[in-house]
């Protein structure tokens, strides 16, 4: 089977590289490693941090992008979230969803912003006008102007037959909205995946890893989002048991989904369409869904 190279749009790091902490050299080196894994492009995703640290890392990632085409822009998953659905994020750094607060860290290299639409105070309209992709995540509500949802089912208002403002419910029934989903077998059950794949048009599904920096490393403990996380060989959680990101890269996730009959090549193509990225290169997969050859030009 042939597909386009994988693009990862929700990705906090791997092989010990943390986008909230690492420097230019480490990020460039990571980009080269990811190509060996079949990942031709990615959006470094910043977890909630101080405004100062966020601005610093935006500049670092932007500088790294000058040395490798694989860095496609920044996904800002933090600061503008709902404390009720904070997940692993540190609420001490959360800000109100105002244009003024966004301008404190604004940069043209920020291409995706995850936010809680129910707390919006003018930010959604501003981001829409500037062409930034708006994704509902770490939230309980909805806004028809969002472009997508961040890690479907996780850290959002669930499906209910009475509350029409539920994030997950609206994500399922709005055919215009893209849905990220973590298919690692830990974050979402197979039955919930099947529901998503049945309800959504197949060209609106984006498989993500939400990979943590410990992915692909020997680390069993690390500090992420100001919390110590622990990896038990299957899942990474905080000390109180809160599930953090994934510990698998997308090629492994795709292989696992394929074994269950839940993968379609369209899911790789969708991220190209979402961001209007020109397709180039290809991956060749064998019958076991291992990548046997890679071409990125």
Steps between C-alpha positions, in 0.01 A plus 500: 500500500618854418414813699622854529766561766351534847436846638458530877297803606485431874839403631682613817832333421679166496838338562544724804438824310238724665373790286436703816865473603733391220729715288541538125759223457293243688187580298685484168650164598154374597365599160759277334414207728131540423566471128655161567166410661305612192388833648564761235351798681376603842353786699696530828234522768554719805337404825382771743791706629575856607464767233875563519596134449241457227635799308855370540413157365301643211816686399716189544269284289472769235880518480524121473252504211754692292719190502235236432190509282327248721399760759171633365388737774415501868196350667427699815317261731490699813434818696147551360338190649221424747626408851215247529665295222861590568637146472876515560518877438598748773206734563731756663599609149149516350386832355163642401414452133553860394675649200720701734628187673565322171700795372736453794637192322370533145723387214431421136651154551214399729269313263264318739354616832315263732257689724182471705232664281251539786742746666559712190518877540570600141801280427324261260393781267855639500664164427248432224590829334873425516469151350607304808331161535274500807447173685268433791682312770531475878150640507133419556326724244479577132524775240400444138802700382760246615691313228560185699516326834808401693542131600136399461332366816797587722473806727168620360129502574367152423211373291163563660142489375396816684783754476523628142812703583713192571835509323514133405138490384545799271828366367325180395205663323673798335626369166707814439720455806826301501553263792837407642500163671771309688491143374758354737263253665529681833329836461189382313327161503454307178122540522529878536734505200247300298229751592718788384591330173133422430367843590759723335573539130828315445662814359455679833694258721861571598696233685745648750742364758506783757842349569687597815873581500575164667371317190777294343727552800595289801345749743245372749457833680513858375374849571234607251262796533651570844399153622696182550367230272556128535510245218413141595566348160147559375385844604645824634320667789553765761549412866124522557427270205403760240571366154761704314582475127585191302826305501466377142594665172251510214646212296444263794153641560409452134625142513288430808190652342556304179515172693154580637367594155461863606752676276450664161775674298262796473577581863859585402386714206255704706761704684641612164159629400434659839813713478514531120840329491627397159540119490844367415677173555355164601523216748482136402345268762510120502208271586583527871488880480871548552660772288739342250603809302482878540518783248457864600559692176 
